[in-house]
Amino acid sequence: MDADAPRGAFAEVSKLGSCKRGAQVALKVKASYGGYTFGNVGRLCSAVDAKQIKLAWLHPAHELHDPSTMNVPRATIAKWLRDDHETMQLFGLRGVPGERHWKVERDVRRRTSLDSAGGHLGTGEPMLGKAEEGLMVSMADQAKRGTEEREAKVAAKKAKNEGRTRKFSLKWAPLVEKAEDILAGRAPTSAAELGAMLKVGELMALVVSRTGRTGGAKNNKAGAITAEAWAVLGRGKVPLAAAAAAPGNDSEEDDESEEEDEEDI
């Protein structure tokens, strides 16, 4: 069995990749709440209002959390405990001021069950959080798997990363080697001495070789790069290949900052 093959809901979504461009398709996604009902919501909200339990106890990590009875997420109960009018105003509707949202839903609107998964509180309006947005992006990515467009993007991204790694190594390897050769002959005893021994580019290379990043200082005004290099001098070396793959290490930006530094000196 292919370990990378889409399974479950993703297996159904992946079938979209075989549809022709412009074709209209209907996708039904089924979901459900994690084992709790509106009755559970009302029971826990009532217990919190009666001070029988505290809202914090609903967090699984709390020492007084009872998973057998506290089966609704703390954040969910907190939403149902809000003022009904304030909650309904979020969706352009009028509510009952001064009353808990859960109680108005139960006693006034006669709610007996939760909306389908994806509905928000008592409005029935869908609300996508970060988890749901991530799921939709992943589903779309699964649907494109195996298509020419997807394969072309993967190949382009791989080529870009390889080119970035090569350019990064070509830029920093000679400077790192030169800096290490100088330091091998004499160990500096202060930041000032280190700054006198190495040029700006070599100081920046030293930061790269010790941290795997191009450093925060953009120029050596007031000895900023010298201070940064001195602070990391005692660390172990980081392979340039790993440094090149680190996010935020843009060799083009480094080129610009190094040129500015040479002018300052």
Stockholm file with secondary structure:
# STOCKHOLM 1.0

chainA/1-265         MDADAPRGAFAEVSKLGSCKRGAQVALKVKASYGGYTFGNVGRLCSAVDAKQIKLAWLHPAHELHDPSTMNVPRATIAKWLRDDHETMQLFGLRGVPGERHWKVERDVRRRTSLDSAGGHLGTGEPMLGKAEEGLMVSMADQAKRGTEEREAKVAAKKAKNEGRTRKFSLKWAPLVEKAEDILAGRAPTSAAELGAMLKVGELMALVVSRTGRTGGAKNNKAGAITAEAWAVLGRGKVPLAAAAAAPGNDSEEDDESEEEDEEDI
#=GR chainA/1-265 SS CCTTSCCTHHHHHGGGGGSCTTCCCCCCCCCCCSSCCHHHHHHHHHHHHTTSSCGGGGSTTSTTCCTTTCCSCHHHHHHHTSBHHHHHHTTTCCCCTTSBHHHHHHHTSCCCSCCSTTBCTTTCCBCCCHHHHHHHHHHHHHHHTTSHHHHHHHHHHHHHHHHHHHHHHHHHHHHHHHHHHHHHHCCCSSHHHHHHHSCHHHHHHHHHHHHSSCCSCSSCGGGHHHHHHHHHTTSCCCCHHHHHHSTTCCHHHHHHHHHHHHHHC
#=GC SS_cons         CCTTSCCTHHHHHGGGGGSCTTCCCCCCCCCCCSSCCHHHHHHHHHHHHTTSSCGGGGSTTSTTCCTTTCCSCHHHHHHHTSBHHHHHHTTTCCCCTTSBHHHHHHHTSCCCSCCSTTBCTTTCCBCCCHHHHHHHHHHHHHHHTTSHHHHHHHHHHHHHHHHHHHHHHHHHHHHHHHHHHHHHHCCCSSHHHHHHHSCHHHHHHHHHHHHSSCCSCSSCGGGHHHHHHHHHTTSCCCCHHHHHHSTTCCHHHHHHHHHHHHHHC
//
